[in-house]
Amino acid sequence: MATRHTKPSLIPELPQGAEQVGLTTVFAANTPARARQVERLWRWPTTLVLLSTIPSFYVELLEPVTPLFASLSYVLASLTMAVALLHVGWRSGNLRAHLRANFFDLLLCAGLLVAATLPASAASPPSLWIRLVVGFFTMARMFWAAHYVVTRGGTMYRLVAALLVLLLCGLGFWWLEPTTPTFADGLWLAFTTAATVGYGDSVPTTPASKIFAVLVVFLGVGAITLVAASIASAWIAGEERQIEREILDDLHRQLTAMRQEMAVLRASLPPQPQPQPPDDP
């Protein structure tokens, strides 16, 4: 009976009951490759709609009445995450298992819908605290979804990413903080906040800028740590390559000397007699 050969999958199957963490989701056990491909298609749309809720949070905090586009951004982020979950779960062939594995995303979808229906944060401290909690988990989810983009490159890539983060933070302080009338002032406040220096010449004075300063500290510490670790890794890698070259050169010299000694020994040996063929009877 002929044996049927199946094409091997590029993604190895997981043991029964195991789970694998993806860049933007958690895959249940034995998730097929087609579901992982669909999940990759949803990465950037999910990250972008979550990113849109950050300015919406601060705009809503500055206005006495919740703007319509702020509420719409929360609803759009929730619906996008929900559609992505359902699409990937349907492609996986086990929607219930996929939803159980991504229970955090389901809670975040519900939290975003609640944040869209709450009254303005400026007039309701409970609404502000709820939106802060939702915003914290939104940032955590967004960073987890985009961490591959930040950590995949070399030193120059991470340095550019850190500078981009610093520019965005400076733009945020320029928008939110009244004591930074110029972009340069906002950039300076972003740098001193991200580096946790705190000279005291410029400090956040409004609730919105103070909340934004907490975000800048987390972003700044992460960006500075990535750049410092990348530079240290480059130095160590350079020293290791130099040591490896020295070891290889030493081995090459030793092998060359051994070949020369073996050649001298062969030359000093007497010639071996050639074996005589046996006589025919």
Backbone torsions as a table, in degrees:
resi	resn	phi	psi	omega
1	MET	NA	130.9	-176.4
2	ALA	-71.7	142.5	178.8
3	THR	-93.4	132.0	-179.0
4	ARG	-85.6	124.3	-180.0
5	HIS	-97.9	127.0	178.5
6	THR	-100.5	149.1	178.8
7	LYS	-72.7	126.8	-178.5
8	PRO	-66.5	143.3	179.9
9	SER	-84.0	144.0	176.9
10	LEU	-71.2	-20.6	179.5
11	ILE	-108.0	116.4	-176.6
12	PRO	-66.4	145.2	178.0
13	GLU	-72.9	145.8	-179.3
14	LEU	-92.4	157.2	176.3
15	PRO	-63.2	158.0	-178.9
16	GLN	-61.5	130.6	178.3
17	GLY	87.6	-4.4	-178.6
18	ALA	-86.3	166.1	176.8
19	GLU	-133.8	148.7	178.2
20	GLN	-125.5	135.2	-178.3
21	VAL	-88.4	125.9	175.5
22	GLY	-95.2	-173.8	-178.7
23	LEU	-74.7	-31.6	-179.1
24	THR	-127.6	3.2	-177.8
25	THR	-156.5	175.5	174.7
26	VAL	-112.8	125.8	-179.0
27	PHE	-93.0	131.3	173.8
28	ALA	-71.5	170.9	-176.4
29	ALA	-62.8	142.7	175.2
30	ASN	60.3	36.9	176.9
31	THR	-73.0	127.6	-177.2
32	PRO	-70.3	165.5	-176.0
33	ALA	-66.8	-31.8	-178.1
34	ARG	-64.5	-33.8	177.3
35	ALA	-69.3	-36.4	178.3
36	ARG	-68.2	-35.1	176.3
37	GLN	-66.3	-40.7	176.9
38	VAL	-64.5	-39.1	178.6
39	GLU	-62.2	-38.9	178.6
40	ARG	-64.6	-33.1	177.8
41	LEU	-68.0	-27.1	-177.9
42	TRP	-89.7	-2.3	-174.0
43	ARG	-63.4	-55.4	-176.3
44	TRP	-69.3	-42.3	174.9
45	PRO	-57.2	-41.4	179.1
46	THR	-65.0	-43.1	-179.9
47	THR	-64.2	-40.5	-177.7
48	LEU	-68.1	-41.9	-179.6
49	VAL	-69.9	-33.5	174.5
50	LEU	-67.5	-37.4	178.0
51	LEU	-64.2	-32.5	-179.7
52	SER	-67.6	-20.7	179.6
53	THR	-75.1	-16.6	-179.1
54	ILE	-69.0	-55.1	175.9
55	PRO	-63.2	-30.7	177.6
56	SER	-62.7	-38.3	179.0
57	PHE	-61.2	-44.1	-177.5
58	TYR	-76.0	-36.0	174.9
59	VAL	-62.5	-43.5	178.8
60	GLU	-65.0	-32.5	179.5
61	LEU	-71.4	-29.9	-177.8
62	LEU	-84.8	-20.0	-175.6
63	GLU	-98.8	144.1	177.9
64	PRO	-70.3	-25.1	178.3
65	VAL	-121.8	137.9	-178.3
66	THR	-63.5	119.8	177.8
67	PRO	-65.6	153.0	-177.1
68	LEU	-64.7	-41.9	-176.1
69	PHE	-68.4	-25.4	176.6
70	ALA	-67.3	-45.3	177.2
71	SER	-64.7	-38.8	179.5
72	LEU	-65.3	-34.3	179.3
73	SER	-66.4	-38.3	175.7
74	TYR	-64.0	-44.8	-179.3
75	VAL	-65.0	-42.7	-179.5
76	LEU	-63.2	-41.2	178.4
77	ALA	-63.9	-41.2	179.8
78	SER	-65.9	-45.3	-179.2
79	LEU	-66.4	-38.8	179.0
80	THR	-63.2	-44.5	178.2
81	MET	-64.0	-40.2	-179.4
82	ALA	-65.6	-43.8	179.2
83	VAL	-64.4	-40.1	178.4
84	ALA	-62.9	-43.3	178.6
85	LEU	-61.6	-46.5	-178.3
86	LEU	-66.3	-38.8	-178.7
87	HIS	-66.1	-48.2	179.6
88	VAL	-65.6	-40.3	178.4
89	GLY	-64.5	-38.0	177.7
90	TRP	-66.7	-40.1	178.0
91	ARG	-68.4	-27.8	-179.7
92	SER	-72.3	-18.4	-179.2
93	GLY	86.2	-3.3	179.6
94	ASN	-144.4	80.3	-174.6
95	LEU	-62.5	-40.8	-177.5
96	ARG	-64.1	-42.9	179.5
97	ALA	-65.2	-37.9	179.6
98	HIS	-66.8	-40.9	178.7
99	LEU	-67.0	-37.8	176.3
100	ARG	-64.1	-38.9	-179.7
101	ALA	-69.7	-22.5	-178.7
102	ASN	-116.1	45.7	-179.2
103	PHE	-63.4	-32.0	178.3
104	PHE	-62.1	-41.7	179.2
105	ASP	-65.2	-35.9	176.8
106	LEU	-63.6	-42.5	177.1
107	LEU	-64.0	-39.3	179.2
108	LEU	-65.9	-38.8	175.6
109	CYS	-59.5	-44.7	178.6
110	ALA	-65.4	-40.6	179.1
111	GLY	-63.7	-38.4	178.4
112	LEU	-66.0	-38.5	176.3
113	LEU	-65.6	-39.8	177.2
114	VAL	-64.0	-42.0	179.3
115	ALA	-62.5	-30.6	179.3
116	ALA	-73.1	-24.5	-175.9
117	THR	-98.6	-7.9	-178.0
118	LEU	-73.8	158.3	174.7
119	PRO	-70.0	174.8	-176.3
120	ALA	-60.4	139.9	-178.6
121	SER	-67.4	-29.9	-179.1
122	ALA	-65.5	-27.0	-178.4
123	ALA	-105.3	-2.8	-176.1
124	SER	-142.0	100.8	177.7
125	PRO	-57.5	-39.8	176.0
126	PRO	-59.3	-38.8	177.2
127	SER	-62.9	-38.9	178.6
128	LEU	-62.6	-44.8	-179.0
129	TRP	-65.9	-38.9	178.0
130	ILE	-65.0	-44.0	178.6
131	ARG	-66.4	-32.1	176.0
132	LEU	-63.9	-43.7	179.1
133	VAL	-64.2	-45.3	178.5
134	VAL	-62.5	-41.3	178.8
135	GLY	-64.0	-37.8	178.1
136	PHE	-62.2	-46.8	179.9
137	PHE	-70.9	-30.0	174.8
138	THR	-64.3	-44.0	178.0
139	MET	-63.3	-42.4	179.3
140	ALA	-62.0	-43.1	179.5
141	ARG	-65.8	-39.2	-178.9
142	MET	-69.5	-41.9	178.0
143	PHE	-64.0	-39.9	178.5
144	TRP	-65.5	-34.2	179.7
145	ALA	-72.3	-30.9	-174.1
146	ALA	-107.7	9.6	-175.0
147	HIS	-67.3	-27.4	178.9
148	TYR	-66.0	-35.4	179.3
149	VAL	-65.2	-33.5	-176.3
150	VAL	-82.8	-36.9	-170.2
151	THR	-99.3	-0.8	-173.3
152	ARG	-82.9	-21.9	-172.7
153	GLY	-92.4	-176.4	179.4
154	GLY	-89.0	-160.7	-175.4
155	THR	-63.3	-46.8	-178.6
156	MET	-63.9	-39.3	178.8
157	TYR	-61.0	-45.5	-178.9
158	ARG	-70.6	-33.0	176.8
159	LEU	-65.2	-42.2	177.0
160	VAL	-63.7	-41.2	178.2
161	ALA	-62.9	-39.9	178.6
162	ALA	-65.9	-40.7	177.5
163	LEU	-64.8	-38.1	177.7
164	LEU	-64.4	-41.8	176.8
165	VAL	-61.6	-41.7	179.6
166	LEU	-64.0	-41.5	178.8
167	LEU	-64.2	-42.5	178.7
168	LEU	-65.1	-39.1	177.8
169	CYS	-66.6	-39.2	175.6
170	GLY	-63.2	-38.5	176.6
171	LEU	-64.0	-38.8	178.8
172	GLY	-64.5	-44.1	177.9
173	PHE	-66.3	-36.9	177.5
174	TRP	-62.0	-32.8	-179.9
175	TRP	-81.7	-38.8	-170.3
176	LEU	-95.6	-29.0	-171.9
177	GLU	-100.5	119.7	-178.4
178	PRO	-69.9	-19.7	-180.0
179	THR	-84.5	4.4	175.9
180	THR	-119.4	81.2	-174.5
181	PRO	-72.3	-18.3	-179.4
182	THR	-117.5	162.1	178.4
183	PHE	-66.4	-33.1	178.1
184	ALA	-63.3	-40.0	177.1
185	ASP	-64.3	-42.0	177.7
186	GLY	-64.7	-37.8	178.3
187	LEU	-66.2	-39.2	178.0
188	TRP	-65.5	-42.4	177.7
189	LEU	-64.7	-37.6	177.7
190	ALA	-64.7	-41.0	-179.8
191	PHE	-66.1	-47.4	-179.1
192	THR	-65.8	-31.7	177.7
193	THR	-74.2	-44.5	-178.8
194	ALA	-66.6	-36.5	179.5
195	ALA	-83.3	-0.6	-178.2
196	THR	53.6	39.5	178.6
197	VAL	-84.2	-56.4	177.2
198	GLY	66.3	64.0	178.2
199	TYR	-68.1	-29.1	178.7
200	GLY	95.9	-6.1	179.3
201	ASP	-74.2	-23.9	178.1
202	SER	-145.5	124.1	-176.7
203	VAL	-135.4	153.4	174.5
204	PRO	-66.7	136.7	-176.4
205	THR	-121.4	-16.0	-178.4
206	THR	-107.5	156.9	177.6
207	PRO	-56.7	-39.4	-179.2
208	ALA	-64.7	-44.5	-179.0
209	SER	-70.9	-30.6	176.9
210	LYS	-67.5	-42.2	176.4
211	ILE	-64.4	-39.5	178.5
212	PHE	-65.6	-33.2	179.1
213	ALA	-63.2	-34.8	176.7
214	VAL	-62.3	-43.3	177.8
215	LEU	-63.1	-40.8	-179.1
216	VAL	-64.2	-37.1	178.5
217	VAL	-61.4	-47.1	179.7
218	PHE	-62.8	-44.7	179.6
219	LEU	-65.6	-42.4	-177.4
220	GLY	-66.0	-44.5	178.4
221	VAL	-61.7	-42.0	178.8
222	GLY	-64.8	-44.2	-178.6
223	ALA	-66.9	-44.2	179.8
224	ILE	-65.0	-39.2	178.7
225	THR	-64.0	-42.3	178.8
226	LEU	-62.4	-44.4	-178.9
227	VAL	-66.4	-45.4	179.6
228	ALA	-62.3	-42.8	179.1
229	ALA	-65.5	-37.2	179.1
230	SER	-66.6	-41.5	178.3
231	ILE	-65.2	-45.5	178.2
232	ALA	-61.5	-40.4	178.6
233	SER	-64.6	-38.0	178.1
234	ALA	-64.7	-41.8	177.9
235	TRP	-62.4	-47.7	-178.8
236	ILE	-63.6	-41.2	179.0
237	ALA	-62.9	-39.0	177.5
238	GLY	-63.5	-43.0	177.5
239	GLU	-65.0	-40.1	179.0
240	GLU	-64.5	-40.2	177.5
241	ARG	-64.2	-37.5	177.7
242	GLN	-64.9	-42.3	178.1
243	ILE	-64.1	-41.7	178.4
244	GLU	-62.2	-41.2	178.0
245	ARG	-63.3	-40.8	178.3
246	GLU	-64.2	-41.0	178.5
247	ILE	-64.8	-42.3	179.4
248	LEU	-65.7	-39.9	177.6
249	ASP	-63.2	-41.2	178.7
250	ASP	-64.1	-42.3	177.5
251	LEU	-63.3	-38.7	178.7
252	HIS	-64.0	-42.3	178.1
253	ARG	-63.7	-42.2	179.6
254	GLN	-64.8	-41.3	178.2
255	LEU	-65.3	-38.8	177.6
256	THR	-63.3	-42.6	178.3
257	ALA	-64.4	-39.7	178.1
258	MET	-63.8	-39.4	178.2
259	ARG	-63.7	-41.8	179.1
260	GLN	-64.2	-42.1	178.4
261	GLU	-63.6	-41.1	178.6
262	MET	-64.7	-36.4	177.6
263	ALA	-65.8	-39.7	177.7
264	VAL	-65.1	-41.4	179.5
265	LEU	-64.1	-41.2	178.7
266	ARG	-63.4	-38.1	-179.3
267	ALA	-68.9	-29.3	-178.9
268	SER	-82.1	-13.5	-179.9
269	LEU	-76.4	143.8	176.8
270	PRO	-68.5	153.0	179.7
271	PRO	-66.2	141.3	179.9
272	GLN	-83.7	136.5	178.0
273	PRO	-67.3	144.1	179.5
274	GLN	-77.7	136.3	179.2
275	PRO	-65.6	138.1	-179.9
276	GLN	-87.5	139.2	176.4
277	PRO	-69.8	147.2	-179.6
278	PRO	-67.1	147.2	179.9
279	ASP	-74.5	142.6	176.4
280	ASP	-75.5	138.8	178.6
281	PRO	-67.4	NA	NA
